[in-house]
Amino acid sequence: MTEIDWEPHEAQYAAYDSDARFRVIAAGRRSGKTTLAAVETVERAFSSRTWMGAWVTPGHSITETGFRKIDEAVADTFLDTRKQSPPYRHEFRGGGRLDYLTTGGTANVSEGYDWVVIDEAAKDVPKEAWTQELRPTLSNRDGEAMFISTPDGRGWFHDWWHRGQSDDHPDIASFRWSTYDAPHIPDSEVDAAREEMPDRIWRQEYLAEFRDDAGGVFDTEQATAAYELADGVTPHESTEPPYRVAADLARSEDYLALGALGAGGRLAHLTRERDLSWPQIQSMIERVAKTHGDAPVAIDATRDNKLVADLERAGLDIRPVTFSAQRKQSLVENLAAGIEAGEVTIPADSIVATELAVFEYETTRAGNVRYGAPDSHHDDTVDMLAMAYDMPAGGAGIPTGRATFGGGGSSTSDTTQTDDSNTEGRTVGDVLPDPTQ
């Protein structure tokens, strides 16, 4: 086995030093899990002329990251061939071969492998990909495997991590470390991330905590109370002025979501309808704003339309909101923080509660967070609620929101670095790229 001149940080070393056949690594963002797997892969690649390995991911974009990390660390003189398009492959001068597979294409794998890395194992790699397709490939070669991921719920990766914590499975070892454990990431960066996203997401992504609510964004239980909104546009009897109104306009198959928040962030009104004309929508917004004390109205102004101008000409206090990936992230995280602080209340049995409950996020390989409703669901009322809560104070009693998010300022999508490292000229005997993943 080739040894690489590489210095793991303390948390990595325990996993690197383990001789368990199966190693499960739950680690925070950019804390060195991918670099550890790459080091071990390259070390094994030169162990024999018949060595076979596989790097398995949920999708090609993640595959490319693993491919580049290894390709940049191995000098051309140590490679026979490299295939730089799907399906990726490295063939090493000593005879070893490393295949790069996606879980959508691992069915009927006929090769036997000495070594398998499953990258982002908790993030969309189905259990069957491991149990039915990959695990059998290790049997005839007594192969080993490493599973690396940030946690994501309590699926098969979580189960295997707990197996590694038990003496009942001596061939499995599991390890967990947070981004704080990575010396190349300043603690201040991790602290800043905590201020920029909901606490439970931060705990999962940076502290590598396994959470039952993983994938979810909002603490729906914290946000709900037992009351019903009456029909019509009259403010709910349990709410008080001043009010703020928001309207998420229907696009394609979506709904118009029109709502009003009272003092303290309690939902006072909700209209959710589809197939309305622009004049009908305008009339409805005017009535809701008027019956809620001529409240200011935040409105989706992402696309140019006559409605915003017509509402302003009608004398309404319009606060246009232009949606972008960054702005949506800011609005969503501000709302999530407000819910966690008890500053937003909605009816328990309402479409708003349903949309909040299913609303989810995913983390891109670059470390950015994307928010939205899952397939077959909508997030119109989520956008409405977020715009209303985010609105600047219009009078006493209206929460101002959290300045970190509310002004559409910094977000993790602006500050998170990509996983790529400039490692031109590195060789097998050199240190791999800084452990940024």
C-alpha positions in Angstrom: 0.0 0.0 0.0 1.3 3.4 -0.9 1.5 5.9 1.9 0.8 9.6 1.2 2.6 12.4 3.0 -0.6 13.8 4.6 -1.3 15.0 8.1 -4.8 14.3 9.2 -6.3 16.5 11.9 -7.0 14.9 15.2 -10.6 13.9 14.5 -9.7 12.5 11.1 -6.8 10.5 12.5 -9.0 8.1 14.6 -10.9 7.1 11.4 -7.7 6.9 9.3 -6.0 4.7 11.9 -8.9 2.3 12.2 -8.6 -1.2 10.7 -12.3 -1.9 10.7 -13.6 -3.3 7.4 -16.5 -0.9 7.3 -16.0 2.7 8.5 -18.9 5.2 8.8 -18.0 8.9 9.0 -20.6 11.5 9.9 -18.9 14.9 9.7 -19.7 18.6 9.4 -19.4 20.6 6.2 -15.9 21.0 4.8 -14.3 19.2 7.7 -12.2 16.8 5.8 -14.3 13.7 5.2 -13.8 13.6 1.4 -10.1 14.3 1.6 -9.8 11.4 4.1 -11.6 9.1 1.7 -9.4 10.3 -1.2 -6.2 9.7 0.7 -7.2 6.1 1.5 -8.4 5.5 -2.0 -5.1 6.6 -3.6 -3.1 4.6 -1.0 -5.0 1.4 -1.9 -4.9 2.0 -5.7 -1.3 0.9 -5.9 -1.6 -2.1 -3.7 -1.8 -4.7 -6.5 -2.1 -4.9 -10.3 -5.6 -6.3 -9.9 -6.9 -3.8 -7.4 -10.4 -2.6 -8.1 -12.2 0.3 -6.4 -15.4 2.3 -6.8 -16.3 5.9 -5.7 -20.1 6.0 -5.5 -22.3 9.1 -5.2 -25.9 10.2 -5.6 -25.2 12.2 -8.8 -22.6 13.2 -11.3 -21.9 16.7 -9.8 -20.7 15.0 -6.6 -18.8 12.4 -8.6 -16.9 15.1 -10.4 -15.7 16.5 -7.0 -14.3 13.2 -6.0 -12.7 12.6 -9.4 -11.0 16.0 -9.4 -9.7 15.6 -5.9 -8.0 12.3 -6.8 -7.0 13.4 -10.3 -5.2 16.5 -9.0 -3.4 14.5 -6.4 -2.0 11.8 -8.7 0.7 12.9 -11.2 0.3 11.9 -14.8 3.3 9.5 -14.5 1.3 7.4 -12.1 -1.8 7.1 -14.4 -2.3 5.0 -17.4 -5.6 6.5 -18.4 -8.3 8.8 -17.1 -11.9 9.0 -18.4 -13.1 12.5 -17.7 -16.8 12.1 -18.6 -19.5 9.9 -17.2 -18.8 7.1 -16.3 -15.6 8.5 -14.9 -12.6 6.2 -14.4 -8.9 6.2 -13.3 -6.6 3.5 -14.4 -3.3 3.5 -12.4 0.2 2.7 -13.7 0.4 -0.2 -11.2 -2.7 -1.9 -12.7 -5.3 -0.7 -10.3 -8.6 0.8 -11.5 -11.1 3.2 -9.8 -14.6 3.4 -11.2 -16.9 6.4 -10.4 -20.5 5.3 -10.1 -23.8 7.0 -9.4 -26.5 5.2 -7.4 -28.8 5.6 -10.4 -26.4 3.5 -12.5 -25.1 0.9 -10.1 -27.8 -1.7 -10.8 -26.4 -5.0 -12.1 -22.8 -4.1 -11.2 -20.9 -7.2 -12.2 -17.4 -6.2 -11.0 -15.9 -7.3 -7.7 -14.3 -4.5 -5.7 -11.6 -4.3 -3.1 -12.7 -0.9 -1.9 -15.8 1.2 -2.1 -16.4 4.8 -1.0 -20.0 5.9 -0.7 -19.9 9.7 -0.8 -22.9 11.7 0.7 -24.2 8.3 1.8 -27.1 9.9 3.8 -28.1 12.3 1.1 -30.2 10.4 -1.4 -28.2 7.2 -1.6 -30.9 4.6 -1.2 -30.4 1.6 1.2 -30.9 -0.8 -1.7 -28.0 0.7 -3.6 -25.8 -0.5 -0.7 -27.5 -3.7 0.3 -28.5 -5.1 -3.1 -25.9 -3.6 -5.5 -22.7 -2.6 -3.8 -22.3 -4.9 -0.8 -22.3 -8.0 -2.9 -19.4 -6.6 -5.0 -17.1 -6.8 -1.9 -17.8 -10.5 -1.1 -15.4 -12.3 -3.5 -12.5 -9.9 -2.7 -13.1 -9.5 1.0 -13.5 -5.8 0.1 -13.7 -2.8 2.4 -15.9 0.2 2.4 -16.1 3.8 3.7 -19.3 5.7 4.0 -18.9 9.5 4.3 -21.7 12.1 4.7 -23.2 14.8 6.8 -26.2 13.4 8.6 -29.6 13.6 7.0 -32.4 12.1 9.0 -32.4 8.6 10.5 -32.1 6.3 7.5 -29.7 3.4 6.7 -26.6 5.6 7.1 -27.8 6.5 10.6 -28.4 2.8 11.4 -24.9 1.8 10.2 -23.3 4.7 12.2 -25.0 3.3 15.4 -23.8 -0.2 14.5 -20.3 1.2 14.5 -20.8 2.4 18.0 -21.7 -1.1 19.3 -19.5 -4.0 20.2 -22.0 -6.2 18.4 -20.5 -5.3 15.1 -16.7 -5.6 15.4 -16.2 -5.2 11.6 -17.9 -1.7 11.7 -16.4 1.4 13.2 -18.1 4.8 13.2 -16.8 8.3 13.7 -18.3 11.8 14.0 -16.8 15.2 14.1 -18.0 18.7 13.6 -16.7 21.6 11.4 -15.2 23.1 14.6 -12.8 20.1 14.6 -11.3 21.1 11.3 -8.3 23.4 12.0 -8.4 24.9 8.5 -11.9 26.4 9.1 -11.9 29.3 11.6 -14.4 28.9 14.5 -15.6 32.4 13.6 -16.9 31.0 10.2 -18.9 28.3 11.9 -20.2 30.8 14.4 -21.3 33.1 11.6 -23.1 30.2 9.8 -25.1 29.7 13.0 -26.4 33.2 12.8 -27.4 32.7 9.1 -29.6 29.7 9.2 -32.1 27.9 11.4 -30.5 26.3 14.5 -31.5 22.7 13.7 -30.1 22.9 10.1 -26.9 24.4 11.5 -26.6 21.6 14.1 -27.0 19.0 11.4 -24.8 20.5 8.8 -22.0 21.8 11.0 -22.2 19.8 14.2 -23.1 16.6 12.3 -26.0 15.8 14.6 -28.5 13.2 13.6 -32.0 14.8 13.8 -35.5 13.5 13.4 -36.6 16.6 11.7 -33.7 16.6 9.1 -34.7 17.9 5.8 -37.4 20.1 7.4 -36.9 23.8 7.8 -39.6 25.0 10.2 -40.6 24.0 13.7 -44.3 23.7 12.9 -45.3 22.7 16.4 -43.8 25.9 17.7 -45.7 28.0 15.2 -49.2 26.6 15.5 -52.1 27.3 17.9 -55.6 26.0 18.1 -57.7 28.6 16.3 -59.6 28.9 13.0 -59.6 31.7 10.5 -63.1 32.9 9.6 -64.2 33.3 6.0 -64.1 36.8 4.5 -61.6 39.6 5.0 -62.3 40.7 8.6 -59.3 40.3 10.9 -59.5 37.4 13.2 -60.9 38.3 16.6 -57.8 37.1 18.4 -55.5 39.4 16.5 -54.6 43.1 17.1 -53.3 45.9 14.9 -51.1 47.1 13.5 -51.2 44.6 10.6 -49.0 43.8 7.6 -50.3 42.1 4.5 -48.4 40.0 1.9 -49.4 38.5 -1.4 -47.6 35.7 -3.3 -49.0 35.9 -6.8 -50.1 32.7 -8.6 -47.8 31.4 -11.3 -48.8 28.6 -13.6 -50.2 25.9 -11.3 -49.6 27.8 -8.1 -52.1 29.6 -5.9 -52.6 33.2 -4.9 -51.6 33.3 -1.2 -52.8 36.5 0.5 -52.4 36.9 4.2 -52.3 39.4 7.1 -50.2 39.2 10.3 -51.3 41.0 13.4 -49.2 42.4 16.2 -46.9 39.7 17.6 -46.9 37.8 14.3 -50.3 36.1 14.6 -52.0 35.2 11.3 -55.2 37.3 11.0 -56.3 36.4 7.5 -55.6 33.9 4.7 -56.9 33.7 1.2 -55.6 30.9 -1.0 -57.2 30.6 -4.5 -56.3 29.9 -8.0 -57.5 30.7 -11.5 -58.2 34.4 -10.6 -57.9 37.2 -13.1 -55.6 40.2 -12.3 -58.5 42.5 -11.6 -60.0 40.0 -9.2 -56.6 39.7 -7.4 -56.2 43.4 -7.3 -59.6 43.9 -5.8 -59.0 41.2 -3.2 -55.7 42.7 -2.1 -57.2 46.2 -1.8 -60.1 44.9 0.4 -57.7 42.9 2.7 -55.4 45.9 3.1 -58.3 48.2 3.8 -60.0 46.0 6.4 -56.7 45.6 8.2 -56.2 49.2 8.8 -54.7 50.2 5.4 -51.8 47.9 6.2 -48.6 47.9 4.1 -48.6 45.2 1.5 -45.5 43.1 0.6 -46.1 41.7 -2.9 -44.2 39.3 -5.2 -42.8 41.6 -7.9 -40.4 39.1 -9.5 -41.9 39.5 -12.9 -42.9 42.8 -14.4 -46.7 43.1 -14.3 -49.2 45.8 -14.3 -50.7 44.7 -11.0 -48.0 46.3 -8.8 -48.3 49.6 -10.5 -52.1 49.5 -10.4 -52.0 48.8 -6.6 -49.7 51.7 -6.0 -51.9 54.0 -8.1 -54.9 52.9 -6.0 -53.1 54.3 -3.0 -51.8 51.2 -1.3 -48.5 51.1 0.6 -46.8 48.5 -1.6 -43.5 46.9 -0.6 -42.3 45.0 -3.7 -40.2 41.9 -3.2 -38.1 40.5 -6.0 -37.4 36.8 -5.5 -34.0 35.3 -6.3 -32.2 32.3 -4.8 -30.4 34.6 -2.3 -33.6 36.6 -1.4 -35.6 33.4 -0.9 -33.0 32.0 1.4 -32.9 35.2 3.4 -36.7 35.3 3.7 -37.0 31.6 4.6 -34.3 31.7 7.2 -35.6 34.9 8.8 -39.1 33.2 9.1 -37.6 30.1 10.5 -35.7 32.1 13.1 -38.9 34.0 13.9 -40.8 30.8 14.4 -38.1 29.4 16.7 -38.3 32.6 18.7 -42.1 32.3 19.1 -42.8 35.4 17.0 -45.1 33.8 14.4 -48.4 32.0 15.1 -50.7 30.2 12.6 -53.7 28.0 12.9 -52.8 24.4 13.5 -55.3 22.9 11.0 -54.5 25.1 8.0 -52.8 24.8 4.7 -50.1 27.2 6.0 -49.2 24.6 8.7 -49.1 21.9 6.0 -46.9 23.8 3.7 -44.5 24.7 6.5 -44.3 21.1 7.6 -43.3 19.7 4.3 -41.1 22.6 3.2 -37.6 21.3 2.9 -34.0 22.2 2.1 -31.1 20.5 0.4 -27.4 21.4 0.6 -25.5 21.7 -2.7 -22.0 20.3 -3.1 -20.7 23.9 -2.9 -22.2 24.3 0.5 -25.2 26.4 -0.5 -28.7 25.8 0.8 -31.7 25.5 -1.5 -35.3 25.8 -0.1 -38.6 24.8 -1.6 -41.6 22.5 -1.5 -41.1 18.8 -2.4 -42.7 17.4 -5.6 -46.5 17.6 -5.7 -46.6 20.2 -2.9 -46.8 24.0 -3.0 -45.0 26.8 -1.0 -47.2 29.8 -1.8 -48.3 30.4 1.7 -44.8 29.9 3.0 -43.6 32.7 0.7 -46.5 34.9 1.8 -45.8 34.3 5.4 -42.1 35.0 5.0 -42.7 38.3 3.1 -45.2 39.4 5.8 -42.9 38.6 8.7 -39.9 40.2 7.0 -41.6 43.5 6.4 -40.0 46.5 8.1 -41.8 47.8 11.1 -44.8 49.9 10.2 -45.9 50.8 13.7 -45.7 49.8 17.3 -46.1 46.1 18.0 -44.9 44.9 14.6 -41.7 42.7 15.0 -38.9 43.9 12.9 -37.5 40.5 12.1 -33.8 39.6 12.4 -31.5 42.1 10.7 -29.1 39.3 9.6 -31.7 38.1 7.2 -34.4 40.8 6.9 -32.5 43.2 4.7 -31.7 40.7 2.0 -28.1 41.0 3.0 -25.5 38.3 3.6 -26.5 34.6 3.2 -24.6 31.4 3.1 -25.0 31.2 -0.7 -22.8 34.3 -0.9 -20.1 33.3 1.5 -19.7 29.6 1.2 -16.6 28.5 -0.8 -16.7 25.7 -3.4 -15.0 22.4 -2.8 -12.4 22.8 -5.5 -8.8 23.4 -4.5 -5.9 24.5 -6.7 -3.5 21.6 -6.5 -1.7 21.8 -9.8 1.5 19.8 -9.8 0.7 17.6 -6.8 2.0 14.0 -6.9 1.2 10.8 -5.2 3.9 11.5 -2.7 2.6 15.0 -1.9 -0.1 16.2 0.4 -3.6 16.0 -1.1 -5.6 19.3 -1.3 -6.4 20.9 2.1 -9.2 18.9 3.7 -12.0 21.2 2.7 -14.7 18.5 2.6 
